[in-house]
Amino acid sequence: MAPGSSIVTVVPESDCGDDGISEALGAISLDVDSTSKPWSMSLANVALSSLTGLNDLLECPVCTNSMRPPILQCPNGHTICSSCKHRVDNHCPTCRQELGNIRCLALEKVAEQLQLPCKYQSMGCTEIHPYKNKLKHEELCRFRPYNCPYAGSECLITGDVPFLVSHLINHHKVDLHEGCTFNHRYVKPNPYEVENATWMLTVFKCFGQHFCLHFEAFLLGTAPVYMAFLRFMGEESEAQGFGYSLEVGGGGRKLTWQGTPRSIRDSHRKVRDSFDGLIIHRNMAVFFSGGSKQELKLRVTGRIWREQGQ
């Protein structure tokens, strides 16, 4: 066996039928050396006594996600998830042996028997799922981290809402305001020159929740437009419990918008490109600015409320 090998199976496909789990488990051995993970029990004992050990055993060495059938193995018994095979040019990432289409049927059978907690358990999720359904649940788990809602850069930070609020304030220098009404002033020297994604972001705290007010200018075709919209820092189901209104005006005229804030689960671009907010075309924006073509001055006011029955 090559140094560092951890799993060797001698189980033919016929041995891993519905009634063959005992034989499959008994036919797997774990060899331990200085380069492998410190497993010293048989897989059967691990299955009984150590979910942590099984999680490690079922972790793909390439993507680090939990492996789901089909699970592939090299001639030395090292395992890899089938979706990562092309990422390693069909060679085992542990010993560099060529990967074929040999499946680790015993490990697949173990995976099918497991009931595992969600990986976001530490963040509050109490759900337990069959191994084969675990990844699907985690993709939609309401306790999974949120992406940073900052629209001005490709920020890759993720976390829960309190962490992201602190991140926005300290890293992106976003203003935080207490209260459920707002008065947002936007000034631009030349309303006829609009760079894509010229934006502003403010965070509001009310009803014990946090909301992101976006205001930006972007090109719709060749014409500049201005847009304001609100995002809720939480789940879509929670966002449905709130409403908000926006108003912009001048010269005896005004535009109003009323809607439901979108969850930050929806990306900033998705919300913007769906036009789910107050949209002000350039000519109207100039009119609201007093007709001046030299400077754009818009004042957007609004409020947030809790819907009745929530």
C-alpha positions as CSV (number, residue, x, y, z in Angstrom):
1,M,0.0,0.0,0.0
2,A,1.2,3.4,-0.8
3,P,2.3,5.8,2.0
4,G,-0.6,7.9,3.3
5,S,-3.3,5.5,2.1
6,S,-6.3,5.5,4.3
7,I,-9.1,3.3,2.8
8,V,-8.7,0.0,1.1
9,T,-11.8,-1.9,-0.1
10,V,-11.9,-5.4,-1.4
11,V,-15.6,-5.5,-1.7
12,P,-17.0,-6.5,-5.1
13,E,-20.2,-4.9,-6.3
14,S,-22.2,-8.0,-5.4
15,D,-21.2,-7.7,-1.8
16,C,-22.8,-4.3,-1.3
17,G,-26.4,-5.1,-1.9
18,D,-29.2,-4.1,0.5
19,D,-28.2,-6.8,3.0
20,G,-24.5,-6.5,2.5
21,I,-23.7,-3.5,4.8
22,S,-22.1,-5.7,7.5
23,E,-19.9,-7.4,5.0
24,A,-19.0,-4.1,3.4
25,L,-18.1,-2.5,6.7
26,G,-16.1,-5.5,7.8
27,A,-14.1,-5.5,4.5
28,I,-12.8,-2.0,5.0
29,S,-9.6,-1.3,6.9
30,L,-8.0,2.0,7.9
31,D,-4.2,2.1,7.7
32,V,-2.6,4.8,9.8
33,D,0.8,6.4,9.2
34,S,2.4,9.7,9.9
35,T,0.8,11.3,6.8
36,S,-2.8,10.1,7.2
37,K,-5.6,11.1,9.5
38,P,-5.4,9.5,13.0
39,W,-8.1,6.9,12.5
40,S,-7.4,3.7,14.4
41,M,-10.8,2.1,14.6
42,S,-12.6,0.1,12.0
43,L,-15.2,1.9,10.0
44,A,-17.9,-0.1,11.8
45,N,-16.7,1.2,15.1
46,V,-16.4,4.8,13.8
47,A,-20.0,4.6,12.5
48,L,-21.1,3.6,15.9
49,S,-19.0,5.9,18.1
50,S,-17.8,8.9,16.1
51,L,-19.9,11.1,13.8
52,T,-16.9,13.5,13.7
53,G,-14.7,10.7,12.3
54,L,-17.3,9.8,9.7
55,N,-17.6,13.4,8.6
56,D,-13.9,13.5,8.1
57,L,-14.0,10.1,6.3
58,L,-16.7,11.4,3.9
59,E,-15.0,14.7,3.2
60,C,-13.7,15.1,-0.3
61,P,-10.0,16.0,-0.2
62,V,-10.4,18.4,-3.2
63,C,-13.6,20.4,-2.6
64,T,-13.9,19.5,1.2
65,N,-17.6,19.0,0.8
66,S,-19.3,15.8,2.0
67,M,-19.1,13.1,-0.7
68,R,-22.3,11.7,-2.1
69,P,-22.6,8.6,-4.3
70,P,-21.1,7.9,-6.7
71,I,-17.9,8.0,-4.6
72,L,-14.8,7.1,-6.6
73,Q,-11.5,5.6,-5.4
74,C,-8.0,5.1,-6.8
75,P,-6.2,1.7,-6.9
76,N,-4.8,2.6,-3.4
77,G,-8.2,3.2,-1.9
78,H,-8.1,7.0,-1.6
79,T,-11.6,8.5,-2.2
80,I,-12.8,11.5,-4.1
81,C,-16.2,12.8,-5.0
82,S,-17.1,12.1,-8.7
83,S,-17.7,15.8,-9.4
84,C,-14.0,16.6,-8.6
85,K,-12.5,14.0,-10.8
86,H,-12.1,16.4,-13.7
87,R,-10.5,19.0,-11.4
88,V,-7.5,16.8,-10.7
89,D,-7.0,15.6,-14.3
90,N,-8.2,12.1,-13.5
91,H,-5.4,11.6,-10.9
92,C,-5.7,10.9,-7.2
93,P,-4.9,14.0,-5.3
94,T,-3.3,11.9,-2.5
95,C,-1.0,9.5,-4.3
96,R,-1.3,10.7,-8.0
97,Q,-2.4,7.2,-9.2
98,E,-4.7,7.4,-12.2
99,L,-8.4,7.5,-11.3
100,G,-10.7,5.2,-13.2
101,N,-14.4,4.6,-12.5
102,I,-13.9,2.4,-9.5
103,R,-16.6,3.2,-6.9
104,C,-16.1,2.8,-3.2
105,L,-19.4,0.9,-2.7
106,A,-18.9,0.2,1.0
107,L,-18.4,3.9,1.8
108,E,-21.4,4.7,-0.3
109,K,-23.5,2.3,1.7
110,V,-22.2,3.9,4.9
111,A,-23.3,7.3,3.6
112,E,-26.7,6.1,2.8
113,Q,-27.3,4.9,6.4
114,L,-26.2,8.2,8.1
115,Q,-28.4,10.8,9.7
116,L,-26.3,13.9,10.2
117,P,-26.8,17.4,11.7
118,C,-26.6,20.4,9.4
119,K,-23.2,22.0,9.2
120,Y,-24.7,25.2,10.4
121,Q,-25.6,23.7,13.7
122,S,-23.4,26.1,15.5
123,M,-25.3,29.0,14.0
124,G,-28.7,27.7,15.3
125,C,-29.9,25.0,12.9
126,T,-31.2,21.9,14.7
127,E,-32.3,19.8,11.7
128,I,-30.9,16.4,11.1
129,H,-31.1,14.9,7.6
130,P,-30.2,11.7,5.8
131,Y,-26.7,12.0,4.4
132,K,-27.9,12.1,0.8
133,N,-30.2,15.1,1.5
134,K,-27.8,17.0,3.8
135,L,-26.1,19.1,1.1
136,K,-29.4,20.0,-0.5
137,H,-30.7,21.2,2.9
138,E,-27.5,23.2,3.6
139,E,-27.8,25.0,0.2
140,L,-31.1,26.5,1.4
141,C,-30.7,26.4,5.2
142,R,-32.0,29.6,6.8
143,F,-29.0,29.6,9.1
144,R,-26.4,29.6,6.3
145,P,-24.2,32.8,6.2
146,Y,-25.3,35.8,4.2
147,N,-23.2,37.4,1.6
148,C,-22.0,41.0,2.3
149,P,-24.7,43.3,0.9
150,Y,-22.3,46.0,-0.1
151,A,-22.8,46.8,-3.8
152,G,-19.7,48.9,-4.5
153,S,-17.2,46.0,-4.7
154,E,-17.0,42.3,-5.0
155,C,-16.8,41.7,-1.3
156,L,-16.5,38.0,-0.5
157,I,-17.2,38.3,3.3
158,T,-20.0,36.2,4.6
159,G,-21.5,35.9,8.1
160,D,-24.6,36.4,10.2
161,V,-26.5,39.7,10.3
162,P,-24.7,41.2,13.4
163,F,-21.3,40.4,12.0
164,L,-22.2,41.9,8.6
165,V,-23.6,45.1,10.2
166,S,-20.3,45.5,12.0
167,H,-18.4,44.7,8.8
168,L,-20.4,47.3,6.8
169,I,-19.7,50.0,9.4
170,N,-16.1,49.3,10.1
171,H,-14.8,48.1,6.7
172,H,-17.0,49.8,4.2
173,K,-17.7,52.9,6.3
174,V,-21.4,52.7,5.8
175,D,-23.6,54.9,8.0
176,L,-26.0,53.3,10.5
177,H,-29.2,55.2,11.4
178,E,-31.7,54.3,14.1
179,G,-35.4,54.8,13.2
180,C,-38.0,53.9,10.6
181,T,-38.0,57.1,8.5
182,F,-35.2,58.4,6.3
183,N,-34.2,61.4,4.2
184,H,-31.6,60.5,1.7
185,R,-29.9,63.3,-0.3
186,Y,-28.1,62.6,-3.6
187,V,-26.0,65.2,-5.4
188,K,-24.1,64.7,-8.6
189,P,-22.3,67.4,-10.5
190,N,-23.3,66.3,-14.1
191,P,-26.5,64.4,-14.5
192,Y,-25.6,63.6,-18.1
193,E,-22.5,61.6,-17.2
194,V,-23.4,58.5,-15.3
195,E,-21.0,55.7,-14.6
196,N,-22.5,52.3,-14.2
197,A,-23.2,51.4,-10.5
198,T,-22.6,54.9,-9.1
199,W,-24.3,54.1,-5.7
200,M,-24.8,54.9,-2.1
201,L,-25.7,52.6,0.8
202,T,-27.1,53.3,4.2
203,V,-28.1,50.9,6.9
204,F,-31.2,51.5,9.1
205,K,-32.2,49.8,12.3
206,C,-35.8,49.7,13.3
207,F,-38.2,47.1,14.8
208,G,-35.1,45.3,16.0
209,Q,-34.1,44.6,12.4
210,H,-31.6,46.0,9.9
211,F,-32.4,47.3,6.4
212,C,-30.1,48.4,3.6
213,L,-31.2,51.4,1.5
214,H,-29.6,51.5,-1.9
215,F,-29.5,54.5,-4.2
216,E,-27.7,54.4,-7.4
217,A,-27.4,55.5,-11.0
218,F,-26.7,53.2,-13.9
219,L,-27.1,53.1,-17.6
220,L,-30.3,51.5,-19.0
221,G,-29.2,51.1,-22.6
222,T,-27.7,54.5,-23.3
223,A,-29.9,56.5,-20.9
224,P,-29.0,57.1,-17.3
225,V,-31.6,56.1,-14.7
226,Y,-31.6,56.5,-10.9
227,M,-33.0,53.9,-8.6
228,A,-33.7,53.5,-4.9
229,F,-34.7,50.3,-3.2
230,L,-34.6,48.6,0.2
231,R,-33.2,45.2,1.2
232,F,-33.9,43.3,4.4
233,M,-31.0,41.8,6.3
234,G,-32.7,38.4,7.0
235,E,-34.8,35.8,5.3
236,E,-37.4,36.4,2.6
237,S,-40.1,35.0,4.9
238,E,-39.2,37.6,7.5
239,A,-39.0,40.4,4.9
240,Q,-42.6,39.8,4.0
241,G,-43.6,41.1,7.4
242,F,-42.5,44.6,6.5
243,G,-43.4,47.3,4.0
244,Y,-41.7,50.5,2.9
245,S,-42.4,53.6,0.8
246,L,-40.1,55.9,-1.1
247,E,-40.8,59.4,-2.4
248,V,-38.9,61.9,-4.6
249,G,-40.1,65.2,-5.9
250,G,-39.7,68.8,-6.7
251,G,-41.3,71.6,-8.6
252,G,-44.8,70.6,-7.3
253,R,-44.5,67.0,-8.6
254,K,-43.5,63.8,-6.9
255,L,-43.0,60.1,-7.6
256,T,-43.9,57.5,-4.9
257,W,-43.1,53.8,-4.5
258,Q,-44.5,51.3,-2.1
259,G,-43.4,47.7,-1.8
260,T,-41.9,44.9,0.3
261,P,-38.2,44.9,1.0
262,R,-36.2,42.2,-0.6
263,S,-34.0,39.8,1.4
264,I,-30.3,40.1,1.0
265,R,-30.4,36.5,0.0
266,D,-31.2,38.1,-3.4
267,S,-28.1,39.7,-4.8
268,H,-28.0,43.5,-5.2
269,R,-27.8,43.1,-9.0
270,K,-30.8,40.7,-9.0
271,V,-32.9,43.3,-7.2
272,R,-31.7,46.2,-9.3
273,D,-32.1,44.4,-12.6
274,S,-35.7,43.4,-11.7
275,F,-36.5,47.1,-11.2
276,D,-38.1,46.4,-7.9
277,G,-37.9,49.9,-6.5
278,L,-38.3,53.6,-7.2
279,I,-37.0,54.4,-10.7
280,I,-36.3,57.9,-11.8
281,H,-35.5,58.6,-15.4
282,R,-32.9,61.3,-16.2
283,N,-35.3,63.9,-17.5
284,M,-37.5,63.6,-14.5
285,A,-34.5,63.7,-12.2
286,V,-33.4,66.9,-13.8
287,F,-36.9,68.3,-13.4
288,F,-36.9,67.4,-9.7
289,S,-33.5,69.2,-9.4
290,G,-35.1,72.5,-10.5
291,G,-34.4,72.1,-14.2
292,S,-30.7,72.6,-13.7
293,K,-28.5,70.7,-16.2
294,Q,-25.4,71.5,-14.2
295,E,-26.1,69.7,-11.0
296,L,-28.4,66.9,-9.9
297,K,-30.0,67.3,-6.5
298,L,-32.4,64.6,-5.4
299,R,-33.9,64.1,-2.0
300,V,-35.5,60.6,-1.4
301,T,-37.6,60.3,1.7
302,G,-39.3,57.2,3.0
303,R,-40.4,55.0,5.9
304,I,-40.5,51.4,7.0
305,W,-43.4,49.8,8.7
306,R,-44.4,46.4,10.1
307,E,-47.3,44.9,8.3
308,Q,-50.5,44.2,10.4
309,G,-50.7,40.8,11.9
310,Q,-46.9,40.4,12.0
